Amino acid sequence: MTLTQLRYLVAIADSGLNITVAAERVHATQPGLSKQLKQLEDELGFQLFVRKGRSLEAIAPTGQRVLAHARRILEEAANIRAYAANERGEAVGRLIIATTHTQARHVLPSAIAAIKRRFPQVSV
């Protein structure tokens, strides 16, 4: 089992079970994605999706549980990458701020400008 296979599994689920769309999202070919999915199912010993012919109909109950774990694993892998970037002193990423309209209008402009000056690689 690889992170790539888990990423493909999540992409399929998030693409409405459309393998072609999932392949586009992860910058892979449809046959390559299908092959990785088959390898993952072979390793696990059960199907992750309910199939009708060559199409995916639904996520199997066992697939739902594996999908939940896959999402957590990929999130943790992203956390490790972010931690490593922080350790290397790289300040990149995305900052999302939620506030009231008044704060956004009067307080945030100077604060955001300061963040952009100090961390130009961070998208605010």
DSSP file (Angstrom, degrees, kcal/mol; ACC not computed):
  #  RESIDUE AA STRUCTURE BP1 BP2  ACC     N-H-->O    O-->H-N    N-H-->O    O-->H-N    TCO  KAPPA ALPHA  PHI   PSI    X-CA   Y-CA   Z-CA
    1    1 A M              0   0    0      0, 0.0     2,-0.3     0, 0.0     3,-0.0   0.000 360.0 360.0 360.0 133.2    0.0    0.0    0.0
    2    2 A T     >  -     0   0    0      1,-0.1     4,-2.0     0, 0.0     5,-0.2  -0.826 360.0-115.9-123.7 163.0    1.4    3.4   -1.0
    3    3 A L  H  > S+     0   0    0     -2,-0.3     4,-2.7     1,-0.2     5,-0.2   0.860 117.4  58.0 -62.3 -34.4    0.4    7.0   -0.3
    4    4 A T  H  > S+     0   0    0      2,-0.2     4,-2.4     1,-0.2    -1,-0.2   0.926 105.0  48.9 -62.1 -44.8   -0.2    7.3   -4.1
    5    5 A Q  H  > S+     0   0    0      1,-0.2     4,-2.3     2,-0.2    -1,-0.2   0.907 112.9  47.6 -61.9 -41.0   -2.7    4.5   -4.0
    6    6 A L  H  X S+     0   0    0     -4,-2.0     4,-2.4     2,-0.2    -2,-0.2   0.894 110.5  52.0 -66.8 -38.8   -4.5    6.1   -1.0
    7    7 A R  H  X S+     0   0    0     -4,-2.7     4,-2.2     1,-0.2    -2,-0.2   0.894 110.5  48.8 -63.4 -39.5   -4.4    9.5   -2.8
    8    8 A Y  H  X S+     0   0    0     -4,-2.4     4,-2.5     2,-0.2    -2,-0.2   0.903 108.7  53.3 -66.5 -41.3   -6.0    7.9   -5.9
    9    9 A L  H  X S+     0   0    0     -4,-2.3     4,-2.1     1,-0.2    -2,-0.2   0.938 111.5  45.3 -57.9 -48.4   -8.7    6.2   -3.7
   10   10 A V  H  X S+     0   0    0     -4,-2.4     4,-2.8     1,-0.2    -1,-0.2   0.900 111.1  53.8 -63.8 -40.7   -9.6    9.6   -2.2
   11   11 A A  H  X S+     0   0    0     -4,-2.2     4,-0.9     2,-0.2    -1,-0.2   0.897 108.1  49.9 -61.9 -40.3   -9.6   11.2   -5.6
   12   12 A I  H ><>S+     0   0    0     -4,-2.5     5,-2.3     2,-0.2     3,-0.6   0.941 113.0  46.0 -62.9 -46.7  -12.0    8.6   -7.0
   13   13 A A  H ><5S+     0   0    0     -4,-2.1     3,-1.1     1,-0.2    -2,-0.2   0.910 114.1  48.2 -62.5 -42.1  -14.4    9.1   -4.1
   14   14 A D  H 3<5S+     0   0    0     -4,-2.8    -1,-0.2     1,-0.3    -2,-0.2   0.602 105.9  59.9 -76.4 -10.9  -14.2   12.9   -4.3
   15   15 A S  T X<5S-     0   0    0     -4,-0.9     3,-0.9    -3,-0.6    -1,-0.3   0.109 122.0-100.5-101.9  19.9  -14.8   12.8   -8.1
   16   16 A G  T < 5S-     0   0    0     -3,-1.1    -3,-0.2     1,-0.2    -2,-0.1   0.832  74.2 -61.6  66.2  31.2  -18.1   11.1   -7.8
   17   17 A L  T 3 <S+     0   0    0     -5,-2.3     2,-0.8     1,-0.2    39,-0.5   0.666  99.3 140.1  67.6  20.1  -16.6    7.7   -8.6
   18   18 A N    <>  -     0   0    0     -3,-0.9     4,-2.5    -6,-0.4    -1,-0.2  -0.842  36.1-167.2 -96.0 107.4  -15.6    9.0  -12.0
   19   19 A I  H  > S+     0   0    0     -2,-0.8     4,-2.6     1,-0.2     5,-0.2   0.844  85.5  55.3 -65.9 -35.0  -12.1    7.5  -12.7
   20   20 A T  H  > S+     0   0    0      2,-0.2     4,-1.9     1,-0.2    -1,-0.2   0.938 111.6  43.2 -64.2 -45.7  -11.4    9.8  -15.6
   21   21 A V  H  > S+     0   0    0      2,-0.2     4,-2.2     1,-0.2    -2,-0.2   0.910 113.7  52.1 -65.4 -42.1  -12.1   12.9  -13.6
   22   22 A A  H  X S+     0   0    0     -4,-2.5     4,-1.8     1,-0.2    -2,-0.2   0.914 107.6  52.1 -60.1 -43.1  -10.1   11.5  -10.7
   23   23 A A  H  <>S+     0   0    0     -4,-2.6     5,-3.0     1,-0.2     4,-0.3   0.903 109.3  49.8 -61.5 -41.5   -7.1   10.8  -13.0
   24   24 A E  H ><5S+     0   0    0     -4,-1.9     3,-1.0     3,-0.2    -1,-0.2   0.908 108.6  53.3 -62.5 -41.6   -7.2   14.4  -14.2
   25   25 A R  H 3<5S+     0   0    0     -4,-2.2    -1,-0.2     1,-0.2    -2,-0.2   0.849 115.9  37.8 -63.7 -35.0   -7.3   15.7  -10.6
   26   26 A V  T 3<5S-     0   0    0     -4,-1.8    -1,-0.2    -5,-0.2    -2,-0.2   0.293 112.3-116.2-101.9  10.2   -4.2   13.7   -9.6
   27   27 A H  T < 5S+     0   0    0     -3,-1.0     2,-0.3    -4,-0.3    -3,-0.2   0.928  74.2 122.4  57.3  49.4   -2.4   14.2  -12.9
   28   28 A A      < -     0   0    0     -5,-3.0     2,-0.2    -6,-0.1    -1,-0.2  -0.812  66.2 -99.3-129.3 170.3   -2.4   10.5  -13.8
   29   29 A T     >  -     0   0    0     -2,-0.3     4,-2.5     1,-0.1     5,-0.2  -0.639  29.6-121.0 -89.0 154.4   -3.7    8.5  -16.6
   30   30 A Q  H  > S+     0   0    0     -2,-0.2     4,-2.5     1,-0.2     5,-0.2   0.917 114.0  48.4 -62.1 -43.8   -7.0    6.6  -16.3
   31   31 A P  H  > S+     0   0    0      0, 0.0     4,-2.4     0, 0.0    -1,-0.2   0.902 111.9  50.5 -64.0 -37.6   -5.4    3.2  -16.9
   32   32 A G  H  > S+     0   0    0      2,-0.2     4,-2.2     1,-0.2    -2,-0.2   0.912 111.8  46.9 -64.9 -41.9   -2.6    4.0  -14.4
   33   33 A L  H  X S+     0   0    0     -4,-2.5     4,-2.4     2,-0.2    -1,-0.2   0.922 112.4  49.9 -65.2 -43.8   -5.2    5.0  -11.7
   34   34 A S  H  X S+     0   0    0     -4,-2.5     4,-2.4     1,-0.2    -2,-0.2   0.904 110.2  51.1 -60.6 -41.8   -7.3    1.9  -12.4
   35   35 A K  H  X S+     0   0    0     -4,-2.4     4,-2.4     2,-0.2    -1,-0.2   0.915 110.2  48.5 -63.1 -43.8   -4.2   -0.3  -12.1
   36   36 A Q  H  X S+     0   0    0     -4,-2.2     4,-2.3     2,-0.2    -1,-0.2   0.895 110.7  51.3 -64.5 -39.4   -3.2    1.2   -8.8
   37   37 A L  H  X S+     0   0    0     -4,-2.4     4,-2.6     2,-0.2    -2,-0.2   0.922 110.3  49.0 -62.2 -43.9   -6.8    0.8   -7.5
   38   38 A K  H  X S+     0   0    0     -4,-2.4     4,-2.7     1,-0.2    -2,-0.2   0.912 110.4  50.8 -62.4 -42.2   -6.7   -2.9   -8.5
   39   39 A Q  H  X S+     0   0    0     -4,-2.4     4,-2.3     2,-0.2    -1,-0.2   0.899 110.8  49.1 -62.3 -40.4   -3.3   -3.4   -6.8
   40   40 A L  H  X S+     0   0    0     -4,-2.3     4,-2.4     2,-0.2     5,-0.2   0.935 112.7  46.9 -64.5 -45.6   -4.7   -1.8   -3.6
   41   41 A E  H  X>S+     0   0    0     -4,-2.6     4,-2.4     1,-0.2     5,-1.0   0.893 111.7  51.5 -63.7 -39.2   -7.8   -4.0   -3.7
   42   42 A D  H  <5S+     0   0    0     -4,-2.7    -1,-0.2     2,-0.2    -2,-0.2   0.915 111.1  47.7 -62.9 -42.4   -5.7   -7.1   -4.4
   43   43 A E  H  <5S+     0   0    0     -4,-2.3    -2,-0.2     1,-0.2    -1,-0.2   0.901 115.6  44.2 -65.9 -40.0   -3.4   -6.2   -1.4
   44   44 A L  H  <5S-     0   0    0     -4,-2.4    -2,-0.2     2,-0.2    -1,-0.2   0.816 105.1-130.8 -75.0 -29.8   -6.4   -5.6    0.9
   45   45 A G  T  <5S+     0   0    0     -4,-2.4     2,-0.3     1,-0.2    -3,-0.2   0.635  74.6  68.5  89.4  14.2   -8.2   -8.7   -0.3
   46   46 A F  S   <S-     0   0    0     -5,-1.0     2,-0.3    16,-0.0    -1,-0.2  -0.985  84.8 -95.8-156.6 161.9  -11.6   -7.1   -1.0
   47   47 A Q        -     0   0    0     -2,-0.3    16,-0.3     1,-0.1    15,-0.2  -0.604  18.4-160.5 -83.6 139.9  -13.2   -4.6   -3.3
   48   48 A L  S    S+     0   0    0     -2,-0.3    12,-1.9    14,-0.1     2,-0.3   0.665  75.7  45.1 -88.9 -19.8  -13.5   -1.0   -2.2
   49   49 A F  E    S-A   59   0A   0     10,-0.3     2,-0.5    14,-0.1    10,-0.3  -0.909  79.1-121.8-126.9 151.4  -16.2   -0.1   -4.7
   50   50 A V  E     -A   58   0A   0      8,-3.2     7,-3.6    -2,-0.3     8,-1.4  -0.817  39.8-155.5 -86.6 127.7  -19.4   -1.7   -5.8
   51   51 A R  E     -A   56   0A   0     -2,-0.5     2,-0.4     5,-0.3     5,-0.2  -0.802  23.7-166.1-112.1 148.4  -19.1   -2.2   -9.6
   52   52 A K  E >  S-A   55   0A   0      3,-2.6     3,-1.8    -2,-0.3     2,-0.4  -0.906  75.8 -49.3-128.2 102.4  -21.7   -2.5  -12.4
   53   53 A G  T 3  S-     0   0    0     -2,-0.4    -2,-0.0     1,-0.3     0, 0.0  -0.590 122.0 -24.5  68.0-124.9  -19.8   -3.8  -15.4
   54   54 A R  T 3  S+     0   0    0     -2,-0.4    -1,-0.3    -3,-0.1     2,-0.2   0.437 122.4  92.0 -97.2  -0.6  -16.7   -1.6  -15.7
   55   55 A S  E <  S-A   52   0A   0     -3,-1.8    -3,-2.6   -37,-0.0     2,-0.5  -0.633  77.1-121.0 -96.4 152.2  -18.3    1.3  -13.9
   56   56 A L  E     +A   51   0A   0    -39,-0.5    -5,-0.3    -2,-0.2     3,-0.1  -0.811  27.9 178.9 -89.9 127.0  -18.1    2.1  -10.2
   57   57 A E  E     -     0   0A   0     -7,-3.6     2,-0.3    -2,-0.5    -6,-0.2   0.836  59.6 -22.6 -95.1 -41.3  -21.6    2.3   -8.7
   58   58 A A  E     -A   50   0A   0     -8,-1.4    -8,-3.2   -41,-0.0     2,-0.6  -0.972  68.6 -88.4-162.2 166.9  -20.9    3.1   -5.0
   59   59 A I  E     -A   49   0A   0     -2,-0.3   -10,-0.3   -10,-0.3     5,-0.1  -0.793  48.2-124.7 -86.7 126.4  -18.3    2.9   -2.3
   60   60 A A     >  -     0   0    0    -12,-1.9     4,-2.3    -2,-0.6     5,-0.2  -0.289  22.9-109.7 -65.9 155.4  -18.6   -0.5   -0.5
   61   61 A P  H  > S+     0   0    0      0, 0.0     4,-1.5     0, 0.0     5,-0.1   0.896 123.9  47.8 -54.5 -41.0  -19.1   -0.4    3.2
   62   62 A T  H  > S+     0   0    0      1,-0.2     4,-2.2     2,-0.2     5,-0.2   0.872 109.4  54.5 -66.9 -34.8  -15.5   -1.7    3.7
   63   63 A G  H  > S+     0   0    0    -16,-0.3     4,-2.9     1,-0.2    -1,-0.2   0.860 102.6  56.8 -64.7 -36.3  -14.4    0.9    1.2
   64   64 A Q  H  X S+     0   0    0     -4,-2.3     4,-2.0     2,-0.2    -1,-0.2   0.911 109.1  45.9 -60.5 -42.9  -16.0    3.6    3.3
   65   65 A R  H  X S+     0   0    0     -4,-1.5     4,-1.8     2,-0.2    -2,-0.2   0.916 114.3  46.8 -68.4 -42.2  -13.9    2.6    6.3
   66   66 A V  H  X S+     0   0    0     -4,-2.2     4,-2.8     1,-0.2    -2,-0.2   0.906 110.3  54.5 -64.7 -40.1  -10.7    2.3    4.3
   67   67 A L  H  X S+     0   0    0     -4,-2.9     4,-2.4     2,-0.2    -2,-0.2   0.895 105.7  52.0 -60.7 -41.8  -11.5    5.7    2.8
   68   68 A A  H  X S+     0   0    0     -4,-2.0     4,-1.7     1,-0.2    -1,-0.2   0.921 112.8  45.0 -61.6 -43.4  -11.8    7.3    6.2
   69   69 A H  H  X S+     0   0    0     -4,-1.8     4,-2.7     2,-0.2    -2,-0.2   0.907 110.7  54.4 -65.3 -41.5   -8.4    5.9    7.2
   70   70 A A  H  X S+     0   0    0     -4,-2.8     4,-2.6     1,-0.2     5,-0.2   0.905 106.6  51.5 -60.5 -42.3   -6.9    7.0    3.9
   71   71 A R  H  X S+     0   0    0     -4,-2.4     4,-2.1     1,-0.2    -1,-0.2   0.916 111.8  46.8 -61.0 -43.1   -8.0   10.6    4.4
   72   72 A R  H  X S+     0   0    0     -4,-1.7     4,-2.4     2,-0.2    -2,-0.2   0.914 112.2  50.1 -65.9 -42.1   -6.4   10.6    7.9
   73   73 A I  H  X S+     0   0    0     -4,-2.7     4,-2.3     1,-0.2    -2,-0.2   0.925 111.9  47.2 -62.9 -44.8   -3.2    9.1    6.6
   74   74 A L  H  X S+     0   0    0     -4,-2.6     4,-2.1     1,-0.2    -1,-0.2   0.869 111.0  52.3 -66.0 -35.8   -2.9   11.6    3.8
   75   75 A E  H  X S+     0   0    0     -4,-2.1     4,-2.0    -5,-0.2    -1,-0.2   0.914 110.4  47.9 -64.6 -42.2   -3.7   14.5    6.2
   76   76 A E  H  X S+     0   0    0     -4,-2.4     4,-2.2     2,-0.2    -2,-0.2   0.878 108.9  53.5 -67.0 -37.1   -0.9   13.3    8.5
   77   77 A A  H  X S+     0   0    0     -4,-2.3     4,-2.2     2,-0.2    -1,-0.2   0.908 109.0  49.6 -62.6 -40.7    1.5   13.0    5.6
   78   78 A A  H  X S+     0   0    0     -4,-2.1     4,-2.5     1,-0.2    -2,-0.2   0.884 108.5  53.4 -64.2 -38.0    0.7   16.6    4.7
   79   79 A N  H  X S+     0   0    0     -4,-2.0     4,-2.6     2,-0.2    -2,-0.2   0.893 107.7  50.6 -63.1 -39.3    1.3   17.6    8.4
   80   80 A I  H  X S+     0   0    0     -4,-2.2     4,-2.6     2,-0.2    -2,-0.2   0.915 110.3  49.5 -64.5 -42.6    4.7   15.9    8.2
   81   81 A R  H  X S+     0   0    0     -4,-2.2     4,-2.3     2,-0.2    -2,-0.2   0.918 112.3  47.9 -62.3 -42.4    5.6   17.8    5.0
   82   82 A A  H  X S+     0   0    0     -4,-2.5     4,-2.3     2,-0.2    -2,-0.2   0.904 111.3  50.8 -64.9 -41.2    4.5   21.1    6.7
   83   83 A Y  H  X S+     0   0    0     -4,-2.6     4,-2.5     2,-0.2    -2,-0.2   0.925 110.5  49.2 -60.8 -45.0    6.5   20.3    9.8
   84   84 A A  H  X S+     0   0    0     -4,-2.6     4,-1.8     1,-0.2    -2,-0.2   0.907 110.1  50.8 -62.6 -41.7    9.6   19.6    7.6
   85   85 A A  H  <>S+     0   0    0     -4,-2.3     5,-2.9     1,-0.2     4,-0.3   0.900 110.5  49.8 -62.7 -40.0    9.1   22.9    5.7
   86   86 A N  H ><5S+     0   0    0     -4,-2.3     3,-1.3     1,-0.2    -2,-0.2   0.911 108.8  51.9 -63.7 -42.0    8.9   24.7    9.1
   87   87 A E  H 3<5S+     0   0    0     -4,-2.5    -1,-0.2     1,-0.3    -2,-0.2   0.834 108.7  51.0 -64.1 -31.9   12.0   23.0   10.3
   88   88 A R  T 3<5S-     0   0    0     -4,-1.8    -1,-0.3    -5,-0.2    -2,-0.2   0.491 119.5-112.8 -82.6  -3.0   13.8   24.1    7.1
   89   89 A G  T < 5 +     0   0    0     -3,-1.3     2,-0.5    -4,-0.3    -3,-0.2   0.670  65.3 149.8  81.3  16.8   12.6   27.7    7.7
   90   90 A E      < -     0   0    0     -5,-2.9     2,-0.8    -6,-0.2    -1,-0.3  -0.725  31.7-162.7 -85.6 127.0   10.3   27.7    4.7
   91   91 A A        +     0   0    0     -2,-0.5    30,-0.4    -3,-0.1     2,-0.3  -0.761  38.9 130.4-110.6  83.9    7.3   29.9    5.2
   92   92 A V        +     0   0    0     -2,-0.8     2,-0.3   -10,-0.1    30,-0.2  -0.911  26.2  69.9-130.8 158.4    4.9   28.8    2.5
   93   93 A G  E    S-b  122   0B   0     28,-1.2    30,-2.9    -2,-0.3     2,-0.4  -0.952  74.2 -56.5 138.6-155.3    1.3   27.8    2.4
   94   94 A R  E     -b  123   0B   0     -2,-0.3     2,-0.5    28,-0.2    30,-0.2  -0.995  31.7-160.5-134.5 133.5   -2.1   29.3    2.8
   95   95 A L        -     0   0    0     28,-3.4     2,-0.5    -2,-0.4    -2,-0.0  -0.968   7.7-165.3-115.7 123.5   -3.6   31.3    5.7
   96   96 A I        -     0   0    0     -2,-0.5     2,-0.5     2,-0.0    28,-0.1  -0.939   5.1-168.2-111.6 127.3   -7.4   31.6    6.0
   97   97 A I        -     0   0    0     -2,-0.5     2,-0.5    27,-0.3    -2,-0.0  -0.954   4.7-168.6-118.5 130.7   -8.8   34.2    8.3
   98   98 A A        +     0   0    0     -2,-0.5     2,-0.3     6,-0.0    -2,-0.0  -0.976  26.7 137.0-117.6 130.4  -12.4   34.4    9.3
   99   99 A T        -     0   0    0     -2,-0.5     2,-0.1     3,-0.0    -2,-0.0  -0.921  52.5 -72.6-156.9 178.2  -13.7   37.5   11.1
  100  100 A T     >  -     0   0    0     -2,-0.3     4,-2.5     1,-0.1     5,-0.2  -0.372  45.9-110.1 -77.3 162.9  -16.5   40.0   11.3
  101  101 A H  H  > S+     0   0    0      1,-0.2     4,-2.0     2,-0.2     5,-0.2   0.898 117.6  53.1 -60.4 -42.2  -17.0   42.6    8.6
  102  102 A T  H  > S+     0   0    0      2,-0.2     4,-2.3     1,-0.2     5,-0.4   0.932 111.8  44.1 -61.6 -47.3  -15.9   45.4   10.9
  103  103 A Q  H  >>S+     0   0    0      1,-0.2     5,-2.4     2,-0.2     4,-2.0   0.909 112.7  52.9 -63.4 -41.6  -12.7   43.7   11.8
  104  104 A A  H  <5S+     0   0    0     -4,-2.5    -1,-0.2     1,-0.2    -2,-0.2   0.850 114.6  42.1 -62.8 -33.8  -12.0   42.8    8.2
  105  105 A R  H  <5S+     0   0    0     -4,-2.0    -1,-0.2    -5,-0.2    -2,-0.2   0.846 129.2  21.7 -82.4 -35.5  -12.6   46.4    7.1
  106  106 A H  H  <5S+     0   0    0     -4,-2.3     4,-0.2    -5,-0.2    -3,-0.2   0.798 130.5  27.4-107.7 -34.5  -10.7   48.2    9.8
  107  107 A V  T  X5S+     0   0    0     -4,-2.0     4,-1.2    -5,-0.4     3,-0.4   0.854 110.3  58.6-100.1 -42.5   -8.1   46.0   11.5
  108  108 A L  H  ><S+     0   0    0     -5,-2.4     4,-3.5     1,-0.2     5,-0.4   0.820  88.0  70.2 -67.2 -35.1   -7.1   43.3    9.0
  109  109 A P  H  > S+     0   0    0      0, 0.0     4,-2.0     0, 0.0    -1,-0.2   0.910 106.5  38.9 -53.7 -45.8   -5.7   45.4    6.1
  110  110 A S  H  > S+     0   0    0     -3,-0.4     4,-2.0    -4,-0.2    -2,-0.2   0.889 117.5  50.5 -70.9 -37.0   -2.6   46.5    8.0
  111  111 A A  H  X S+     0   0    0     -4,-1.2     4,-2.1     2,-0.2    -1,-0.2   0.923 112.0  46.9 -66.0 -43.2   -2.2   43.1    9.6
  112  112 A I  H  X S+     0   0    0     -4,-3.5     4,-2.7     1,-0.2     5,-0.2   0.899 110.0  53.6 -65.7 -39.9   -2.5   41.3    6.3
  113  113 A A  H  X S+     0   0    0     -4,-2.0     4,-2.0    -5,-0.4    -1,-0.2   0.904 109.2  49.0 -60.7 -40.6    0.0   43.7    4.7
  114  114 A A  H  X S+     0   0    0     -4,-2.0     4,-2.3     2,-0.2     5,-0.2   0.898 111.4  49.3 -65.7 -40.6    2.5   43.0    7.5
  115  115 A I  H  X S+     0   0    0     -4,-2.1     4,-3.1     1,-0.2    -2,-0.2   0.923 110.5  50.5 -63.5 -44.5    2.0   39.2    7.0
  116  116 A K  H  < S+     0   0    0     -4,-2.7    -1,-0.2     1,-0.2    -2,-0.2   0.860 111.5  48.6 -64.4 -35.7    2.5   39.6    3.2
  117  117 A R  H  < S+     0   0    0     -4,-2.0    -1,-0.2    -5,-0.2    -2,-0.2   0.925 118.7  38.5 -68.5 -43.3    5.7   41.5    3.7
  118  118 A R  H  < S+     0   0    0     -4,-2.3    -2,-0.2     1,-0.3    -3,-0.2   0.847 131.0  26.9 -76.9 -34.9    7.1   39.1    6.2
  119  119 A F    ><  +     0   0    0     -4,-3.1     3,-1.8    -5,-0.2    -1,-0.3  -0.662  65.1 168.5-129.8  75.4    5.9   35.9    4.5
  120  120 A P  T 3  S+     0   0    0      0, 0.0    -1,-0.1     0, 0.0    -4,-0.1   0.720  76.7  59.2 -64.8 -20.7    5.6   36.6    0.7
  121  121 A Q  T 3  S+     0   0    0    -30,-0.4   -28,-1.2     2,-0.1     2,-0.5   0.501  86.4  94.3 -85.5  -3.7    5.1   32.9   -0.1
  122  122 A V  E <  S-b   93   0B   0     -3,-1.8     2,-0.5   -30,-0.2   -28,-0.2  -0.785  70.6-141.5 -93.7 126.9    2.0   32.6    2.1
  123  123 A S  E      b   94   0B   0    -30,-2.9   -28,-3.4    -2,-0.5    -2,-0.1  -0.759 360.0 360.0 -86.5 125.9   -1.3   33.1    0.4
  124  124 A V              0   0    0     -2,-0.5   -27,-0.3   -30,-0.2    -1,-0.1   0.374 360.0 360.0-109.4 360.0   -3.7   35.0    2.6
